[in-house]
């Protein structure tokens, strides 16, 4: 099979790596890809939102199967266009990707179908939102309705903070058109857990759990980012939690989407909060998390193409997912100043240290080749350093050891990824 993966970050590097191990994969392309992905796939200089060019490339290069990794092209309807062109494509169609594309839609869906989540209200009017905020119990959470690169969520401790946050989202358009509508949500406390799943429209198969670290600084301080690191599995995702979610959340979400004539095929990412009153859904994503994919996929035993084809063909009930009985930790190496302002073009050294090490991975997120053939930084999140271990603590030790193998000017990372493991 000729495969096209759409995207150019650490998630897509992890996907391409998994696809490269499939016995079904002959030729792998990635658009646009990055300097690391180039080692396992042929990178194509087409942006993820250049739909016409992507469809033409797929037709002209006999692509048998397309995998859309990123949220923007999913929400924009790339899967629909690919399938109309006769290209089998993994990912939800536009009318199903709204599960991630609109937080207001997701909240309304959960309310309608009694899926456990935080209390909330949706607002199109800034003035109405302010009136509601003034009467709210604090802290509260403000969410831009649309996609915002994982950063459109503000936790506000006071009325003044919330009024300023609402202004940023709805009037100043800090997150662009995503802020035309805003969700105001009760603040929940507990452990956050990420659970990825494969879905074929009716059947759901749950992957191993993970836990992300969104804040830029140690101790969960600083601004929200796309993710500074993650670990898998989560010790807080117990059998009891799993049973509850299977009964009230996972299949219920798939069935709700079918009932709304929005059959979902692809990945549903469940962002959960384990509260004292049980698990609650924080958010849905319609694709692999980044960097969750970097700790989940290296532990998956299945041929990823077989699983993805089963999703597209509605045959996921024939698949049993299997994961290694171990753990993985990913530490993101970022450019200092991320997520606000940072320099690019810094030469990266040390990749050879990962050669022939089966339990260590260097996933490229923001890299490119310069004119001299050097791999240089090209984004806020630069690399995801992932390591396995028999236990989470061992994997964490291994991952931080591996971060020392890589060097570039402006290198920045959190030093407490997976620290919660010590408290479990």
Order of alpha helices (4+ residues) and beta strands (2+ residues): beta-alpha-beta-beta-alpha-beta-alpha-alpha-beta-alpha-alpha-beta-alpha-beta-beta-alpha-beta-beta-beta-beta-beta-beta-alpha-alpha-beta-beta-alpha-alpha-beta-beta-beta-beta-beta-alpha-beta
